[in-house]
Amino acid sequence: METVGAYEAKTHLPKLLERVIKGERITITKHGIPVAVLQPPESLRKAEPKRVIAEVRNFRAKHRLNGLSLREMIEEGRP
């Protein structure tokens, strides 16, 4: 993680934001003391495929359809 001073961050904010969009984390300091961190929001962070697959399998193991088909569930929601 890179560190930049507050003045530099203010001066180069558009460039820093472009780097954050690409996934970098940047610490902003004031007089050498960290005061903020620029980082992508959780929704923009790329998840590891293996972790996502494991989470989906775990979800499916805990949530069963108990014999219902997807078609039955869709039609049940129709007026």
PESUL-V332181 format. One record per residue. N is the residue number from 1. RES is the residue in three letters. PSI is psi in radians with two decimals (none if undefined). OMEGA is omega in whole degrees, 0 to 359 (NA if undefined). D_CENTER is the distance of its C-alpha to the mean C-alpha in Angstrom with 1 decimal. Layout:
# PESUL-V332181
n={N/N}
res={RES/RES}
psi={PSI/PSI}
omega={OMEGA/OMEGA}
d_center={D_CENTER/D_CENTER}
This chain:
# PESUL-V332181
n={1/2/3/4/5/6/7/8/9/10/11/12/13/14/15/16/17/18/19/20/21/22/23/24/25/26/27/28/29/30/31/32/33/34/35/36/37/38/39/40/41/42/43/44/45/46/47/48/49/50/51/52/53/54/55/56/57/58/59/60/61/62/63/64/65/66/67/68/69/70/71/72/73/74/75/76/77/78/79}
res={MET/GLU/THR/VAL/GLY/ALA/TYR/GLU/ALA/LYS/THR/HIS/LEU/PRO/LYS/LEU/LEU/GLU/ARG/VAL/ILE/LYS/GLY/GLU/ARG/ILE/THR/ILE/THR/LYS/HIS/GLY/ILE/PRO/VAL/ALA/VAL/LEU/GLN/PRO/PRO/GLU/SER/LEU/ARG/LYS/ALA/GLU/PRO/LYS/ARG/VAL/ILE/ALA/GLU/VAL/ARG/ASN/PHE/ARG/ALA/LYS/HIS/ARG/LEU/ASN/GLY/LEU/SER/LEU/ARG/GLU/MET/ILE/GLU/GLU/GLY/ARG/PRO}
psi={2.27/2.69/2.33/2.64/2.78/-0.74/-0.80/-0.70/-0.75/-0.74/-0.62/0.49/-0.80/-0.72/-0.70/-0.72/-0.64/-0.68/-0.66/-0.70/-0.57/-0.01/-0.04/2.69/2.35/2.21/2.32/2.29/2.72/2.02/0.67/-0.02/2.18/2.26/-0.31/2.79/2.20/2.16/2.73/2.57/2.78/-0.67/-0.36/-0.22/2.40/2.23/2.60/2.27/-0.70/-0.68/-0.72/-0.78/-0.74/-0.70/-0.71/-0.78/-0.71/-0.76/-0.80/-0.60/-0.55/-0.35/1.75/2.71/-0.15/0.84/-0.18/2.54/2.80/-0.70/-0.79/-0.69/-0.69/-0.80/-0.51/-0.52/-0.11/2.53/none}
omega={181/178/176/177/182/180/179/179/180/183/186/184/180/179/179/179/177/179/179/178/180/175/181/171/183/177/177/181/173/185/176/181/179/180/182/176/172/179/179/175/182/184/180/181/180/179/177/183/181/180/179/179/179/178/178/179/178/178/181/179/182/185/181/179/179/175/178/174/178/179/179/180/179/182/178/181/181/178/NA}
d_center={17.0/19.5/21.3/22.9/25.4/25.0/27.6/26.1/22.6/24.5/26.5/23.8/20.8/20.3/20.4/17.9/15.4/15.9/15.2/11.9/10.9/11.9/9.6/12.3/12.5/15.8/18.0/20.5/23.8/26.9/30.1/28.3/26.4/22.6/21.8/18.2/15.0/13.2/9.7/6.8/5.1/2.3/3.2/4.1/3.5/6.4/7.6/11.2/13.5/15.9/13.5/12.5/16.2/17.2/15.2/16.8/20.1/19.9/19.2/22.1/24.3/24.0/24.3/27.4/29.1/32.5/34.3/32.9/32.0/29.3/32.1/33.7/30.6/30.2/33.9/33.9/31.6/33.9/36.7}
